[in-house]
Amino acid sequence: MRASVWKATTAAALGLALVFAIRPMRGHDGSAPPPAVTTDTARTEAPPATSQGPGSPGVSRSAALVAKLHGARSTAAACAALDGLGRIGDAAAQAALVDAFQTRAHAEVRECAVTALGYVPGDAATSALVGVTHDPLATLRAAAFTALAERDDAFSRSTVVAAAQSSDPSARMDALCALAVEHVEGASALVEQALATATNLTQRERLLVALGAAGERGSVGTLARFIASPSSDLRTAAFGAAARVGGPALALLDAAIARGGGDASLALDALGAVDTDDARATLLRAADDPRPAISADALSALASFDGEDVRAAMVLHVGSRDAATATAAAKWLALRGDGEGVASLIDAAQRLDDTSASQAVSALGGLDTEASRAALLGLASRPGVAREHALRELAGSAEGAEQARGIAIRMMRDEGGGVASTGLSVLTTDESAEATKAIAEIARSGGPLASEAVQALGERHDEASLLALVETSRTVGLKDQREEAISALAGSKDPRATRALVEATGDPALRDPALTSLARTGGPEAERALAHAAESADPGERSAAARALGGETPAALLPRLERLARDPDGTVADEAFEALRKSAPASALALATEGLRASDPEARAAAVGRAGELDAEAARPLLVEALRDPDSSVVVKAAEGLATTGGADAQQALLDVLTATQSSDDARRAAALALQTMGGAAARDHSELIESWLGSDEDTSGAGDDDR
């Protein structure tokens, strides 16, 4: 059946919709509405049309639910009201459902309205659903096809079947899946036909899921082909479908379990998602597999299964020497209030490796019972591989946070070494004032964990941590911790932090980090302190100011940084130029250009050296110009800077130096080396000349005279 047939049925349905829009809805026989439609799954019978409850005698059930719908403050509440309206199915309910679909903004609420409309018997509801199959929103189209497939009337089913055979890929996919879920006869064959031609991975996965939902045992061959697929996504979908089909398809799962490896895990997971006797039996057999990985995966897959047979398997394996097996069994027992489960998890956490201990502790944390919390407290209180895991698990729960804090503080204060570090690490995520106080105490102690504690305070953003950092920055005799505190205060706009940083600039040992932190902090007081340092008579302080402004230069301080780059002290000038290069490259280039006009050749050479540190494209014109300098040392410096820039103009300028008889030997050698390093046409065309200047370490004065 082609797309035109589906479109024709759609047009007919929409025509009916117009009729029913102006005529009150009646039942199929033209009289009273028919009873509620039923399908393979039990349907709730339509409730009485009116309610005689206390306080609302004679009030229409539909009207009450419409009021609830209008007053709903959540998606769940709106969907509950819509579901109730669909179960009632009278004219008022149908009108409310159509209105909700057409006017509600939330897509999930509109989907609930479509699903509820599927419960309403009669042609009007059918025609409305057919119209929704053309909605722009994919989830609504899928919901409409599912609702139509659930209906017992021939028109609804024929509409879905027509869409399943249409050329519209989206409608075809939605219709196929709807037919499969409802176990409509022939659905499996249609899905297999679609699988044979589908190339899109997502579509093939969805079709495999539909094949499993259809549950027809004739699909085993198709599932076997996809279980052999190189795509793990397709294998996962095929295993899931095989588990749902059951019967002969279980042989595919048994074979995968026998092979072991990743496919065995996929097969066991698929069986765990299907609550059937066959799936249970297969998982119980796999739980006794001598291969630990298979046994553990099977026990994990049985997590949602109950029964004495499952409990017996868990009791048998809870004492396993394999960590994952013991943990899976113990978790099942503990979740069902079996004391043996908690005891086994405690045992697993204590006697196994770190990974297994983590799994066992995580399982205890997931139980959220008095017994499990007591177990975690015990594990966190004594040495062992599970201690840190248990402490963190305890700290993450509302009930155990206070106990975890007390243990972590004792570990940090009293136990030393890695244990103390673990305690501090746990406290860093504790936002309580007690935790802050304990960390601050360690920060001021000067002990092995002091620097780590200061860093932890810097990551906290509460008042107590700030005050602790300020105090630590002023504590005499703790240089490392003071420096850490000063760095941690960077960026804080709190006046107390800024004042502490300004004070620290008076200590030569802390001047650098203090000025750097002030540059990051910004603000008038910080800028005054930086300006004061930039104007100091002490070259060391001026250098520190220049370093601090690198990359963090407030606009108001840029002129001062430019002045520092002209400082008579070479070290200060170099530090300031480097800061300008990072924060204001245009200013750095202007400064280098200015230096090239100096009367002192040494100053010009220094300016050229600075230009070589700038962006190659921006600096190249300046370096080319410097090749014409009358001083050989400036030319040599310019040639060195051009060696890595490239460009036709640079090559020609270097070639002019190399071939000019008035160039010094040092300049010609530098030009030759720069051309060789640069490569390109000039180096290729004048290779012999270049080699004549670079071929020997001996004095090559006059080399290449024949070429001149």
Summary of the structure (lengths in Angstrom):
residues: 708
radius of gyration: 40.2
end to end distance: 90.7
largest distance: 121.0
contacts: 2454
relative contact order: 0.03
helix: 71%
strand: 1%
